[in-house]
Amino acid sequence: MILGDSLTQEALSTGSKTSTTVSPDGAIRLAVALPDGAVQHFERPPAATCADWRATELEAPSSGFIFNEPVTEQWGHALTLIARNSLT
């Protein structure tokens, strides 16, 4: 499994809360709150498909990491559904 998928799987299986923002140009940013207080971010460019998600910033209480890892279409589909549901 690629790193982007591993980060997605961990966030979706343990995360407790999500929030989604859309930039003026249509880019989507999804944040998933993790049990340890960290927040994993995912981003998708405007007019993109489920195969275009990327795992990006991991905000942690005492540190953080910046990723730019692709997420496969299968996991991207789950991210799209969650992002869509958290916008409504």
N, C-alpha and C positions, 0 to 999 in steps of 0.2 A: 504494500500500500504506500502511496506517495505521501510526503509530509503534509501537504494541503488537505488530503483526505483524512489523515490521522487527526489533525487539528479539528477538522469539521466533526468527525465522529465523536471525539472527546467533548467538544462544546455542545453538540446536540444531545448526547446521552447523559451529560451531567448538568448542563445549564439549567437555570431556573427562571430566567427572565430575558426577554429580547426587546430590542428597540430598533427601529429602522428610520433612517433619514434619506431623503432624496435631494441631491444638489440641484441647483437651477438648470444645469445642463442634462439632468436625468440620471446621473450616476447614483447607484444605490449603495448605502453603507448599513450593514447589519451588525449589531452588537449583541453578544450573548454573555450574560453574567454567569460566572462559574462559582461553585460553592466556596472556593477559597478567597473570594473577593476580587479575583481577576476578571477581566472582560476581554473576550476574544472578538476581534473585528474581522469582518469579511466585506469585500467590495466587488461590485460589478459595474463595468462601464455603461454609459447610456446605450440604449438600443442593442443590448447584448443578449446572448442566450444563456441557458443554464450551464453551458460548458465554459463560460467566461468568468466565473467567480474566482476570486483569489483570497486566500487567508492572508491577512495583513497584520495589524498591530495586536499585540497581547499586552494589555495594561494590567500590571500587577501592583498590589499595595506598596511594595518596597522597590520594585524595579519593573522592567518591561522588555519586550523584544519586538523587533520589527521583522516581519516576514513579508515575502512577496511570492507566495507559493500557489501554484495552480490547484484548483479543485476540479475533480472529474465531473462529467455531466450528471452522473447518478447522484452524487452528493450535492451538486449545484442545483439539481431539481428540488431537493429538500430545502436548501437555503432560499430558493425562489418562493416556495410555498410559505415558509415561515415569514419571510420579508413581506410578502403580499398580505398575510393575515395580520401582521403587527401594524400595518399601515391603516387598516380599517377599524 
